[in-house]
Amino acid sequence: MTTVDPGITIVRGVCPHDCPDTCAMLVTVQDGVATRVQGDPQHPVTRGFLCSKVSRYVERTYHQGRVLYPQRRVGPKGSGEFERISWAEALRTIAARLQAISAEWGPQAILPYSYAGTMGLLHYGSMDRRFFHKLGASLLDRTICATAGATGYRYTIGASVGTDPEQFCNARLILLWGTNTLTSNPHLWTFIKQARKAGARVIAIDPWRSRTAAQCDQHIAPLPGTDAALALGIMHIIFRDGLHDQDYLDQHTIGAEQLKQRAAEYPPDRVAAITGLEVAVIEELAHAYATTAPAAIRINYGLQRHAGGGMAVRTLACLPAVIGAWRHPAGGILLSTSGTFPINYNALERPDLIPPGTRTINMSALGQALNDIDDPPVKALFVYNSNPAAVAPDLESVLAGLRRDDLFTVVHEQFYTDTARYADILLPATTQLEHVDLHKAYGQLYLAWNARSIAPLGEALPNTEVFRRLAAAMGFADACFHDDDETLARQALDMDHPALAGISLELLQAQSWSRLSLPQPWAPFADGNFFTPSGKCELYSEQMARDGFDPLPTWTPPYESPATNPQLAARYPLTLISPPAHHFLNSTFVNVLHRYEDGPTLEINPVDAHERNIDDGQLVLIHNDRGGFKARAAITDRVRPGVVVAPSIWWSALTPDGRNANHTTPQALTDMGGGATFYDNLVEVAPAAS
């Protein structure tokens, strides 16, 4: 904290939202009121600016839609009608209901539901995990975003470790594969711009010409769900033309010869038929990638949200080893840096408290969990850090479950979200300016401490304090439920690991952030030393074979496509993808910043619009057997024929019909990791009545 003038201080904070950048923030506070947030100019990644969302964080913190007091539902579920109660009454009510449900149905009838509403280590998962583990509640498999790709990447690389993002400025070829960097990772763009000034070429590979793709030197638009086939086609050409790095393959990989045989099955003409690309485009891409060094690939999680998502990421992760790109600090591939951070999760979450035999429920199949599971049924749902009534797939099923009269629902929230409207007990949550937290990142290599800038508004409490109080109300006597937030942070950092050398909580509190103790420049796999069981890049994976997967990279087609389900495609011939709108982060910021978007829109190619007699700006219905939603048509060549894009995720109160894209998305799971298949989604589009 720095005092500027009498009554004015600058507090060092951290952006908590689900973005790789994890920006260092400077919060100006005058007489106890936050008046401004800005990026820390001294931070090597944040570099003094914040994104279009977080730069308005003061407006979000003081927004009139904040939940400020505990409340009890007085109207029908979903009506959003509440009356104010005290914290004491709220805690008594919750404890009594959880105890009664445990007594009648067993504690596994209670389901926590949370994800990345905050990415801070304390408020994402610490005291809450301890509470539900001690209670014996069902475990939640938190799969909705990243597990498919993370699993595929780990089979190949061994951990979520990759190219240092700060080294992208030194790359000479950058493939932005399935990532809208300007919207979802904007501080990486600063390093990409440096690379371009030095002569680098930047290629976007994405079914949609996003903001990022429009800024690149080239945009390649494969059909959704075909990325693995494209990667195998690239490998085919590299091996065919002798452009691979045989020395790196010999020294630092397993399965190079088997991979050559697999890649031989994907000649350019076959890959062109699968991806919808021209053979010449595939050939040129492969040659550019193999002959330009250093070559860096940035992939993101959109490309793994289909049936073969885990295998797709696994396949792409093989590419750098084929050409020896890992030899260079600016070469390789980056999915996430999260595995670089040595965090003591066992100390934070206390999995030793979990009763043996406790079941696990996949969050990506919440609708099924609420409606179909009966041994025991889910009788209580505790939601925090998430908004499943907007973000979960197959919303018709999810909302049917939330409307159940016998389901006791608690929601800890900052705003009156779609999910909050279904709460029986609604609890007020603090924002990032109102509590402390410890942060790692998944798009850079800095640990950071978020200091509290202002006192909590109203009676809002952070997650950690809510679960401390609930533990007391439930009579949990374990000492771990008395740990304060600083103690939790020290436990998280309690690791004897060289990457934490010289880093302490005191250091982070004093200067807010610190880079992990890694070399600069850092080439993590220049000499091999992968995190796999073999210590090598596993192009052939014995572990995958043991787990029942093809041990070699392959292409797994989508569940819903003309090739795999022609009857379904005959009725629903368009593939819908629904990436975040520029000013939204999933469903976060929607209520505050929707004025900067054009309302719910559907981008549709002129060919598809003409076939359906759709005019630009016309209200259309996007639908399939799971449900439908309405949006305004935006006729554009940003999408190729056969693909439609609905930037998301809109709150129901801000849509024409109270529905969003997730009324059409499936509960089917990915090939590995149990992930959601949001982009494996066939629909039809038709003019709608106004």
Secondary structure, DSSP 8 states (H G I E B T S, - for coil): -EEEETTEEEEEEE--SSSTT--EEEEEEETTEEEEEEE-TTSTTTTT---TTGGGHHHHHT-TTB--S-EEE-SSTTS--EEE--HHHHHHHHHHHHHHHHHHH-GGGEEEEE-SS---HHHHSSHHHHHHHHHT--EEE--SSSHHHHHHHHHHHSSS----GGGGGG-SEEEEES--HHHHSHHHHHHHHHHHHTT-EEEEE-SB--HHHHHSSEEE---TT-HHHHHHHHHHHHHHTT-S-HHHHHHHEE-HHHHHHHHTT--HHHHHHHH---HHHHHHHHHHHHHSSSEEEEE-GGGGSSTTHHHHHHHHTTHHHHHTGGGSTT-EEES-SGGGS---HHHHH-GGGS-TT--EEEGGGHHHHHHT--SS---EEEEES--HHHHSSSHHHHHHHHT-TT-EEEEEESB--TTGGG-SEEEEB--GGGS-EEE--SSSSEEEEE---S--STT-B-HHHHHHHHHHHTT---GGGG--HHHHHHHHT----GGGTT--HHHHHHHSEEE-S--SS--TTTT---SSTTSSEESS-HHHHHTTS-SS------SSSTTT-HHHHHH--EEEE--B-TT-BTTBTHHHHGGGS-SSEEEE-HHHHHHTT--TT-EEEEEETTEEEEEEEEE-TTB-TTEEE--B---GGGSSSS--GGGT----B-SSTT-B-TT--EEEEEE---
